Amino acid sequence: MRRLAAILVVCAAACGTDPQYLPAPTGVEVGVDPEVDVATAMLFLPIKPESAEDLAERTAEEARLGVPLTYVQIGDFDVSIEWTLKNLTPDPGTARVSINGGNELFFYVPLNFVVDPDEDETPPPLAGGIPMIIAGGATRSGVFREDQLREASIDLDAITRGLINPFAAMLTVNEADPGVTIGGVLVPVDDLAQMVRFDVTLEADRHMVLEYGLRLRSHRDILHDKLLAAPAGELVTFEPAEFVPVLPEE
């Protein structure tokens, strides 16, 4: 697999170290205005620019597979998101925390797959979206595990470049498969595009605030040492396109 030797070298030096934590600069809050019951915060991974050596290795692997590959791939990171949600009112309320986002190429918007809002069901988010009852004044904590967010990255590439329906993609445990077919080529899971943008959404019927952060275990030295404090010129500026599927006409 691409960069296996390099990954093994990095692991020998770094895999025994503690994970790195990337706290979100701001939380997500809803309910200050009673008319606003949903809000989203966006967080990008602080990735260093691609080196000439990495570019050469990626180009060689693209030639071997016969399909374009992204710089940041699923095998490069294990990511989890730890969160804490607080109900700021004295009354119980219902909340949902969900994760969408993007890789280097595309970001996912579930509503783009809805042809008729009166008839069509909106596809699920890449992770989360389960309703929770939060007691008045109570706090709830949770985590989107590494395996869940790995699956989210697989699903995102399957939905966009693989042109798989979101419902079908998310009903399949892709980790058990050898990869995703893109342009007629089976791309191994670890070579698929890693999510680099995380859209964290809070939906609640009460005044609530969500704090969250990313926990990263890196298997390749492309994360900037200063994380979000790094100078802008030393980070890759990712600009994924909104994925708009070709839907059947009504």
Secondary structure, DSSP 8 states (H G I E B T S, - for coil): -TTHHHHHHHHHHHTTS--EEEE-SS-EEE-SSTT--EEEEEEE--B----HHHHHHHHHHHHHHTS---SSBGGGEEEEEEEEEEE-SSS-EEEEEEEEEE-SSEE--GGGG-S-TTT------SEE---EEE-TT-EEEEEE-HHHHHHHHHHHHHHHTS---HHHHHHS-GGGSSEEEETTEEEEGGGSB---EEEEEEEESS-EEEEEEEEEEESSTTB-TTGGGS-GGGS-----EE--------
